[in-house]
Amino acid sequence: SLNFAGRLRTIFKEGVTSFDRAQNIVVIKTVSGMAGAVAAAVDAMRMQEIVGSLAGDDTILCVIRTSDDAVHIMKKLRKIVEQ
């Protein structure tokens, strides 16, 4: 539902502290304890370029299909946080 999407966006925006990239891996840093919730929000976005993600306590590793896709995904995710 639209409400659920809104809640996920809020979790994502409030949980993320930074992004970084190494080749085709996007690393998302979060507030302590929020990585699982933020990763669930990323998964719910169903971006075709994301092969999978793994969450720890405050860090998420997202494996992206290509390095170019990783640049694109990082821009997309940053835009959501800045809205």
C-alpha positions in Angstrom: 0.0 0.0 0.0 1.0 3.6 -0.4 1.2 4.1 3.4 3.7 1.2 3.7 5.8 2.7 0.9 5.8 6.0 2.8 6.8 4.4 6.0 9.7 2.6 4.3 10.8 5.9 2.8 10.8 7.5 6.2 12.8 4.6 7.7 15.3 4.9 4.9 15.6 8.7 5.1 16.0 8.7 8.9 18.2 5.6 9.1 20.9 6.4 6.5 23.9 8.4 7.6 26.2 7.9 4.5 26.9 6.1 1.2 30.1 4.8 -0.3 31.0 2.7 -3.3 33.7 0.2 -4.2 33.4 -1.0 -7.8 30.0 -2.8 -7.9 29.4 -2.7 -4.1 27.4 0.1 -2.5 28.0 0.5 1.2 25.2 2.2 3.2 26.0 3.4 6.7 23.1 3.7 9.1 22.2 4.8 12.6 23.3 2.0 15.0 20.8 -0.8 15.0 18.9 0.4 11.9 20.8 -1.5 9.1 18.2 -4.3 9.0 15.2 -2.0 8.7 17.0 0.2 6.1 18.0 -3.0 4.1 14.4 -4.1 4.2 13.4 -0.7 2.7 16.0 -1.1 0.0 14.8 -4.6 -0.8 11.2 -3.2 -1.0 12.3 -0.7 -3.7 12.9 -3.7 -6.0 15.7 -2.1 -8.0 16.7 -4.5 -10.8 20.4 -3.5 -10.5 20.7 -4.7 -6.9 21.6 -8.4 -6.9 21.3 -8.7 -3.1 22.1 -6.9 0.2 23.5 -7.9 3.6 22.9 -6.0 6.8 24.9 -5.8 10.0 24.2 -3.4 12.8 25.0 -0.1 11.2 26.3 -1.1 7.7 24.6 -2.6 4.6 26.5 -4.1 1.7 24.5 -4.0 -1.6 26.0 -6.1 -4.4 25.1 -4.3 -7.7 25.3 -5.9 -11.2 27.9 -3.5 -12.6 30.1 -0.6 -11.5 28.1 1.8 -13.7 24.8 0.5 -12.1 26.4 1.1 -8.7 27.0 4.8 -9.6 23.4 5.1 -10.8 22.0 3.3 -7.6 24.0 5.6 -5.3 22.6 8.7 -7.0 19.0 7.3 -6.8 19.4 6.4 -3.0 21.0 9.8 -2.2 18.1 11.6 -3.9 15.6 9.8 -1.7 17.6 10.9 1.5 17.8 14.5 0.3 14.0 14.8 -0.6 
